[in-house]
Amino acid sequence: MPVLLFSLFQVWGQNAYAVQANIIYRFTKYINWPDEKKTGDFVIGVVGDTPLYEELKIFTSNKTAAGRPFVIKKFSGSASAYNCHILFVCEDESASVKRIVAKTAGTPTLLVTESEGLSRKGSCINFIVINDHLKLEINKTNIENRSLGIASELLNLGIIVK
């Protein structure tokens, strides 16, 4: 994983959304969900209008997460519920993050964002670009508060924030 992600981070400018889709897919191998979330489809939700939605559909079309098929769903920032394993909030919906964090509090949902500072405002993993390189901000406390586990390999790749 480290070599693959490092090489992905280097090609950031080539197709940013394809790179993000690949990394989000790889989160499924390094995040541990509670037993009650280990059956049925593996759902990745996307909040906002972003090309990442289509990239995730393409990237996961013939893949599984621990033998479970992927379902990619679109949500609005004002949805009443977000029933998914991973929820990505695009930059244009960053203003909705506080509300989404509150709506998903206590649920085993990995909240992923892409705007500066959001890992300190409730996001679990935040994509940021530093010197044209994609980096991950990881808030381990936010992950653990959602009853999720994170592999040390993934922690070692990110910038840990509190």
N, C-alpha and C positions, 0 to 999 in steps of 0.2 A: 504493500500500500504506500509506504513513504516514497519509494522511487516513482511510482505511478503518479501520485499527487504532485510531487515536485515537478515532474515533466508536464503535468497539466497546468500547473501554476505558471510555467514558462511560456505556454502558448496562449495565455489569457487573451491577447488581442485578436487572435484568429477567429474564434467563435465563442464569445463569452458565455452565451446561454447553453451551448453544448457542453462546455467545461463545467458549468454549474450543475447541469443535469447529471453528468457523470459523477461528480462529487456527491451530490445528494443521494444518488443510487448507492454509492459506496458507504454512506452513513449507515445503511441497513445492515452492513457487516460489522460495524464497530460500535453500534448503540444497542443496548439490551433493553427490550420492552418487558413489562410484567407478563406473567403467564396468561392473564385474561386477554391480552392483545396479540397472542401468538396463534390465533386461529382466524380463518376466513381470509378475505382479500387484504393485501397490504395497501393502504390508502395514503397517497400523497396529495395534499391539498395545496392549491395555489390561490393566494389572495391578490387580486388585481389583474390588470391587463398587461401581460408580459409574454414575450416569445418563449420564455422558459416553459410555459404550459405545454406548448406543442413539442418542444425539445424533450421534455420528460415523457410525453406520450410515445414519441419515436424511440427514445433511448431504452425505455422499459418494455417495449412491445413484446419482445421474446424472452424476457428475463423474469426471474422470480426472486422473492425474498424468503429464504428458508423454505422453498418449495411452494410459496403462496404467490398467486398472480398479483400483479400491480393494477391498481385502479388510480387514475389521475383525475382529480375533481377540481373544479373551479368554485371559489367562494367569493362573496363580496366582503368588504371590510366591515359591513354592518350585519353580517349573518348572525342568526340567533344561536347557532352552535357550529362547532368545527369538529366533526367526528372523523379524525384521521390519525395516522401514526406520525407523519411529518407534515408540518404546515409551513409553507414558504410565503413570506409577505414581501412583495416587490417594493422597490424604492418609492414608487408613486403612492403606495398605501401606508407609508411609514407613520403618517399621522394617526392611523388606526391601531398602531401597535399596543398602546396602553390598554385600549378596550379589548383587543384580542388576547393579550396576556391575562386580563381579568376573566374573560370568558373561558379560557383554557386552563386556568389555575387549578392545580390539583389533578389534572388529567395527564396520562402518559403520552403527551404530544410533544414531539421535538419541534420547537419553534425556531425557524431559520429565517434570517433577514439579510438585507444587503445595504444598510445605511449606517454611516458612522455613529458610534455611540449606542446602538440599540442593544448590544449585549449587556450593557449596564442598566437597561430599561426593561428587562424581562426576556429578551431573546436568549436562546440556548447557544446557537451558533450564528455568527454574523460574518458574511462575506465582506471583505474590504479590499481595496486596491491600494497598494503602497509601492511607489516607484514602478508602475506598470506591472506589478506582480500581484496575483490574487493571494490573499491571506485569509486565514480563519481566526476570528476572535471566538474564544470558547469560554462560556460562563458555566463552570462545573457545578456551582451552587444551584443555578437555575435548572440544570439538567437533573440533578439529584432531587430537587424539590418536586419534580414531575415523576418521581419513582422510576427514572431511567438510569441505566448504567452506561458508562462510556469507557471504551478500551484505552489503555495507556498509550497505545500506538497513535490513536487519533489525538489524544491530549498533547502528545509530543510534537505534533505537526502544527499546532495552533498557538496563538497568543492568548495566554490565560488571563481573563479579566474577572473582576469581582464587582 
